């Protein structure tokens, strides 16, 4: 499944990786609040890291955009949630996190349509389509 999420922050990089370690991502709920759904740290090409880093720096914020600040091992930096990214993932965990998210690309334009409900509907549509084919 591929889903659009909003970037709420990033973590410090580890090892030889430049710019950032992972993106802290969220989706808006029914009340319009950004809910943390996980972190994505794989799927980036080297050229994308620098381009995304530039956008993150321009959106930097002193406060987390998530009502419940996620715990991170690496130091977290916050941004205004205006950068939308597409991630591929294998499902949702019981606690509302994306399972094994992988960066697919930037979404343009960034919008408030990064909602979990759409992913939920897409999951059922994909399952129904698969059932009809067999």
Long-range contacts (C-beta under 8 A, 24 or more apart in sequence): 1-88, 1-89, 1-90, 1-91, 1-119, 1-122, 1-123, 1-126, 2-86, 2-87, 2-88, 2-89, 2-104, 3-27, 3-86, 3-87, 3-88, 3-89, 3-98, 3-114, 3-118, 3-119, 3-122, 4-84, 4-85, 4-86, 4-107, 4-111, 4-113, 4-114, 4-118, 5-37, 5-40, 5-84, 5-85, 5-86, 5-87, 5-98, 5-114, 6-34, 6-81, 6-82, 6-83, 6-84, 6-85, 6-110, 6-114, 7-56, 7-59, 7-79, 7-81, 7-83, 7-84, 7-85, 8-34, 8-36, 8-64, 8-65, 8-66, 8-78, 8-79, 8-81, 9-64, 9-65, 9-76, 9-77, 9-78, 9-79, 10-56, 10-76, 10-77, 10-79, 11-39, 11-72, 11-73, 11-74, 11-75, 11-76, 11-77, 12-74, 12-75, 12-77, 13-74, 14-74, 17-49, 18-49, 18-50, 18-53, 19-49, 19-50, 19-52, 19-53, 20-49, 20-52, 20-53, 20-56, 21-74, 22-74, 23-52, 23-85, 23-103, 24-66, 24-70, 24-72, 24-76, 25-85, 25-87, 25-98, 25-101, 26-65, 26-66, 26-81, 26-114, 27-114, 27-115, 27-116, 27-119, 28-112, 28-114, 28-115, 29-115, 29-116, 30-117, 32-112, 33-67, 34-65, 34-66, 34-67, 34-81, 35-66, 35-67, 35-96, 35-116, 36-66, 36-68, 36-70, 37-96, 37-97, 37-98, 37-116, 38-97, 38-98, 38-101, 39-70, 39-72, 39-101, 40-85, 40-87, 40-98, 40-101, 40-102, 40-103, 42-102, 42-103, 43-87, 43-88, 43-102, 43-103, 43-104, 44-103, 48-103, 52-83, 52-106, 55-83, 56-83, 59-83, 82-110, 83-110, 84-108, 84-109, 84-110, 84-111, 84-114, 91-123, 92-116, 92-119, 92-120
